[in-house]
């Protein structure tokens, strides 16, 4: 699902390869940048999918007894997501676990297809809640997840994290690892809403070595394959720098400004 935008990005980059001035990137540099853009997009798509799992369950309301909250959350799940079910078990005096299972045929949530099950542990309550989810028993859009996601709330700040690794979808021989911290943007819900904003480091590893990635305020909207805005900086194993700056234009139409080293940037229209 949602693979077309990456293809559109590739075609647009190729079309603009010779459209700039004397300091324009070469065709070889554009081809290399295209491949890296596609690998980054495919990887962050899975990171977003891992975070969307949290949106299936409501966020804990500070001050509410933990077990009371989980009871109401599980009861409401069936009415909102009929292809998923959840059961609650006590782990210890301060921790409860929710086993979240999706139908054998898969479950479509926010434009993503989930299969398998996730185990969500809630520890604490009322004054401080730490939630972590083990997603290694499930897939997103057919891709197995090696992921832990979660949040901490009711303290001085609310934190949301995603530590995700695996194979890059559709790119044989390439793997990724992203350790993202998701920030709270004023006016946007942390999870369970329509947008996700995350920052943090990552790595893409392939036959030519490991590229380092840094995400800065990368904003995703539910159902979109590419980010709406934000920056992804790639430092390649070969010592090159690739900057991708995403910007909105109209509705699902956007653009990404691609800069290779100190060359002139190339602006590419995309459909998110």
N, C-alpha and C positions, 0 to 999 in steps of 0.2 A: 504494500500500500504506500501511496504518496512517494513513488519513485520518480515521477515525471519531472519535478522541479530540478533535480540534479542534472537530468539530461538537458533541460533548457539552459541551465547555467553553462554546461559544456559547449552547447551550440553557440551561445551568445559570446563566450570568450573567444572561440575560434573565429567568429565573424569579425571581432574587433581587434584581432591580433596585429593587423597592419594599419589600424586606423589612427594611430597617434603620431607624435613627432619624433625627432631624432633620438630622444632618450627613451623611446618606447621599448618595452620588453620584446625580445625576439619571439618567433613562433615556438621555438623549443622551450623557452621560459614560460610562455603562455600554456603550452601543453602540459608542462610539469605542474604549473599552478592549478590548472583545471583538475588534474588528478588528485591533488592534495585537497582542494576545495570539496570535491566529491567525497573523499574519505572522511574529512572532518564532519560534513553534513550527515553522512551515514552513521557515524559514531555518536554524535550528539542527539540524533533521533532516538537511539536506544537509551541514552541518559534521561532524556525527557520522558520516555516510556516508563522507566523505573520510577521517576518522581510521580508520574500520574497514578501509580498504584496507590500512593498515599491519599490521593484525592477521592478514591472509592469510599474510604472511611472518613467521617467528619473529624475535624481537628478538635482535640480536647478543649473543653471549656474550663478555664481556671476556676477553682473553688468548688467544682462538682466532685462528689465521690467517684473514684476511678471505676469501680464495678458498676455503679449506677449508670455512668456515662457509656460504658461498653455495652451494657444491656440495651439501652436505647439505640445505640449505633447499629448493633446487629439487627434489631427489629426493623429499623428503617432501611437497611440495605436492600432487602427483597423488593421493596416498592420502588427503589431507585435503579437498581441493577439486578434485573430478574435472572440473569445468567450467572450470577455469583452467589455464593452462600458463605456464611461465617459461623464459627463456633468459638466459644470462650472457655478457656480452662485456666485454673489458678496455678501459677508457677511457685510462688512463695507468698509470704505475708504482704509484700509490697509490689509484686509483679503479677500481671495477668497476660496471657497470650491469646491472640486471636488467629485462628487458622482460616485464611481466606482462600476459597477454592473456586475455580472457574469451570464451567461446563466442558465436557470432553471435546465438543465441537468448537470451542473457543468462545470468547466473549468480547464484543466490541464496546470499548469505552473511550470516549473523546478521540475517535478516529484511529484508535490502536486496537490490535487484536491480542488479547491475553489468553494464555492457556496455562494449566498446571495450578500450583498453589503457592501462597506466600505465608510466612509466619511473622506476625507483628507482635512485638512485646511492648507492653506499657508498664513503666516502672515509676512509682511515686504517686502523685496526685495532689490536687488542691493547691499547694504552694509551689510545687515543681513537678513537671512531668517530662520524662525522657521516653521517647518512643523510637524503637529501631525495628526495621523489617528485613528479614532474610528472604531474598528473592531467587535463590539458586534453584528452586524447584519449579520455576515458571519460564515462559518464553514471551517475548514481545514481537509481534509481526513475524513469528516463526523463528526468531533468534533466541537461543538460550541466554539467560542472564546470569552473570556472576556479579551479584550486586548486593550491597547493604545501603539502605536509605533510612532516613529518620529525621526526627526533630526534637528539640528541647524547648519548652515553653514555661511561662509563669515566673521566670526569673527576671534579671535585668533586661534581657533581650530574648527574642525568639530566633532559634537557629534551625536551619534545614540543611541536610547534607545528602550527598549521593556519591558513593564509592563504587564505580562500575567498571568492569573489564570484560573483554571477550573478543570474538572475531568481528572484523569490520564487515557488515552485510554487503555481499556482492563483490567483495574485493579479496580474492583468494590470496593467502599468504600474508595478510595484514591483520594486526591485532591492535587494540586500543586499551587505555586505562585512563579514566577521568576521576579525579577526586574533587568534586564540585561543592562549593558552599553557596547556598541559595539565599539571596538577600531579600529583605522585605522592602518593597517599594511603596511609597505613600500612595494610598488609594487602591492598592492591589492586594487581594488576599494572598497568603503564603502558598497554600495548596487548596485544592478543591474548587478553584475558581477558573478563570478563563486564560490566565497568563502565568508564566514562570520566568523568573529572572535569576540567572546564576553566573557565578564567577568562580575562577579557580584554575589550577593547573591540570594538564593531561599529557598523555604520550600516545604517539602512533608509531608502531613498529612494523617494519616490512623488510624485504630483501636488501634494501639499501641502508638500513640502520634505523635508528629511533629519532623521530621528530618530537620536539617539545612544543606543547600548545599552552597558551594562556588565554582564558576567556574573561572578557570584561563586560559586565552588564548585558549579557546576551539574553534578549527577551524573546520568548516563544509564546505564541498564542495557540490555544487548543485547536487541533486539527490541521495545523500547518507543519510542513516538513522542514522548511528553512526558518531561521530566526527573523523576527521583524526588525530588530535593531540591535546594536552592540558590535563588539569587535572580537575577532579571533586572530591571535598572533601565532604564527607557526615559525619556529626556528628549526631548520632542517638539519639532518645529520651531516650534510655536506657544507654547513656554514652559511646557508642563505636564510633570508628573512622574508616571510610572506605575511602581509597584513590584509585581513578581510574585514571591511567595515560595512555592516548591513544597515540599510535605511529604508523606511517605509515611503511609499508613493501614494497609492490608492488601494484601499481594501486589501486584497491579497496580492496586489502587485507591489513589488519593491525593487530595490537595486542593491548591488554590492560593489563597493569600490575596492579593487584588488591592486595592491602595491607590491611589486617584487623588488627587494633590496631598495636602492635609491632611485629606481626608474620611475618614469611618469606613471601615475595610476591609470588603470583601465576601469571604467564604469560599466557594469553589466546589469541589464534588466533581468529580473527573476520573478517567477510566480511562486509564492511561498506554499 
